[in-house]
């Protein structure tokens, strides 16, 4: 139900010269009160409607055809583990067949340390600190470069809540994940 409200201006105001009928009619100086008019039949495209709750919406939504959507991430590839060396660039050949659109780097635990067991993994999404970390760049449809920063990598410790530790390449390998 929609509610319509607007200023209503009375027309045909009676004057005293019109006799006894004028005693009950609206006079020139009167302030008449008008009721709110409600309707259940509203027409139009609804473009000005706001503050609708889901309870006010009924019916079936039209089907959406997603066949014309392009550019999604439809391919993925993961490298073998890389025994990293600080301050080194690795060129990795991948099998995506397209230029990667996203990446992540995993650290794979090789020695039980910092609360991690051998084989545990953790993701690093390009997190770097001054002189620490790694990043992936210069992607092509066949290769990507992994840059290990000059001081090595930092691991968020699993045996302490808030501490991080730098680590040597003997404790963790890296693995690169690509999406294209």
C-alpha positions in Angstrom: 0.0 0.0 0.0 1.4 3.4 -1.0 0.5 6.6 0.8 0.1 9.8 -1.1 0.4 13.2 0.5 0.4 16.7 -0.9 -1.1 20.1 -0.2 -4.7 20.2 -1.2 -6.1 23.6 -2.1 -9.9 23.9 -1.6 -11.8 25.5 -4.5 -15.3 26.9 -4.5 -15.1 28.5 -1.0 -18.5 29.7 0.2 -19.1 33.3 1.1 -21.5 34.8 3.7 -23.7 36.0 0.8 -24.6 32.5 -0.1 -26.9 32.1 2.9 -27.3 29.3 5.5 -25.4 26.8 3.4 -22.4 29.1 3.9 -22.5 28.4 7.7 -21.4 24.8 7.2 -19.2 25.4 4.2 -15.5 26.3 4.2 -15.0 30.0 4.7 -12.2 32.2 3.4 -10.3 32.4 6.7 -10.9 28.7 7.7 -8.1 26.3 8.1 -9.6 23.0 6.8 -8.1 19.7 7.7 -7.9 17.0 5.0 -7.3 13.3 5.5 -4.4 11.2 4.1 -5.4 9.4 0.9 -4.2 5.8 0.5 -4.1 3.6 -2.5 -3.3 0.1 -3.4 -2.9 0.7 -7.1 0.3 2.4 -8.0 1.7 2.7 -11.5 5.2 3.6 -12.8 8.6 2.0 -12.9 9.4 2.2 -9.2 12.7 4.0 -9.7 12.0 6.4 -6.8 11.2 3.8 -4.2 13.5 3.6 -1.2 13.6 1.8 2.2 12.0 -1.4 0.9 12.5 -4.4 3.1 12.6 -7.9 1.8 9.1 -8.5 3.2 7.8 -6.0 0.7 9.3 -7.8 -2.3 7.4 -10.7 -3.8 7.5 -12.6 -7.0 10.2 -14.3 -9.0 13.4 -12.7 -10.1 14.4 -13.1 -13.7 17.0 -15.7 -14.6 20.5 -14.3 -15.2 22.5 -15.8 -18.0 26.2 -15.8 -17.1 27.5 -17.3 -20.4 28.6 -13.9 -21.6 30.8 -13.2 -18.6 34.5 -13.2 -19.3 37.7 -12.6 -17.5 37.1 -15.0 -14.6 39.8 -17.0 -12.8 39.4 -20.3 -14.5 42.9 -21.8 -14.3 45.2 -22.6 -11.4 48.8 -23.9 -11.1 51.0 -24.7 -8.2 54.8 -24.9 -8.3 57.0 -27.6 -6.8 58.6 -26.7 -3.5 61.6 -24.3 -4.0 64.5 -24.3 -1.6 64.9 -20.5 -1.5 68.0 -18.5 -1.2 67.8 -14.9 0.1 68.5 -12.0 -2.3 67.8 -14.3 -5.3 65.4 -14.2 -8.2 63.9 -17.4 -9.4 62.3 -17.7 -12.9 59.5 -20.3 -12.7 57.9 -21.9 -15.7 54.2 -22.4 -15.2 51.6 -24.3 -17.1 48.7 -21.8 -17.0 48.9 -20.9 -20.7 47.7 -17.4 -19.8 49.2 -14.5 -17.9 48.5 -15.0 -14.1 46.0 -12.6 -12.6 46.6 -13.5 -9.0 49.2 -15.3 -6.9 49.9 -16.5 -3.4 53.1 -17.9 -1.8 53.1 -20.8 0.6 55.8 -21.6 3.1 56.2 -25.4 3.6 57.8 -26.5 6.9 60.8 -28.8 6.4 62.0 -29.0 10.1 59.7 -28.9 13.2 60.3 -25.3 14.4 58.3 -22.3 15.8 55.3 -24.6 16.6 55.0 -26.1 13.1 55.3 -29.7 12.2 57.1 -31.0 9.1 54.8 -30.5 6.1 52.7 -27.8 7.7 52.0 -24.9 5.3 51.1 -21.2 5.7 50.2 -18.7 3.1 51.9 -15.4 2.5 50.1 -13.0 0.2 53.0 -10.8 -0.6 53.6 -9.6 3.0 57.0 -7.9 3.3 58.8 -6.0 5.9 61.9 -3.8 5.5 64.4 -6.2 3.9 62.3 -9.3 4.6 59.9 -11.4 2.5 59.3 -12.2 -1.2 57.2 -11.1 -4.1 56.1 -12.4 -7.4 56.2 -10.4 -10.5 57.0 -10.0 -14.2 54.3 -12.6 -15.3 54.1 -13.9 -18.8 51.9 -16.7 -20.2 54.7 -19.2 -19.5 56.9 -17.8 -16.7 56.7 -15.8 -13.5 59.6 -14.5 -11.3 59.9 -15.1 -7.5 62.0 -12.4 -5.9 63.4 -13.4 -2.5 64.3 -10.2 -0.5 67.8 -9.7 0.8 67.2 -10.7 4.4 65.0 -13.8 3.8 61.5 -14.5 5.0 59.6 -13.9 8.2 57.4 -16.5 9.7 54.4 -15.9 12.0 55.2 -18.2 14.9 52.7 -20.9 15.8 54.0 -21.3 19.3 53.6 -17.7 20.3 50.5 -15.5 19.7 52.0 -12.3 18.4 55.7 -12.9 17.5 57.3 -13.4 14.1 60.7 -14.8 13.4 63.1 -14.6 10.5 64.0 -18.0 9.3 66.7 -19.7 7.3 66.1 -21.5 4.1 66.6 -24.9 5.8 63.5 -24.5 7.8 60.9 -23.7 5.1 60.6 -24.1 1.4 58.3 -21.9 -0.7 55.6 -22.9 -3.2 54.0 -20.5 -5.7 50.2 -20.7 -6.5 48.9 -18.9 -9.6 45.4 -18.1 -10.9 44.6 -17.1 -14.4 
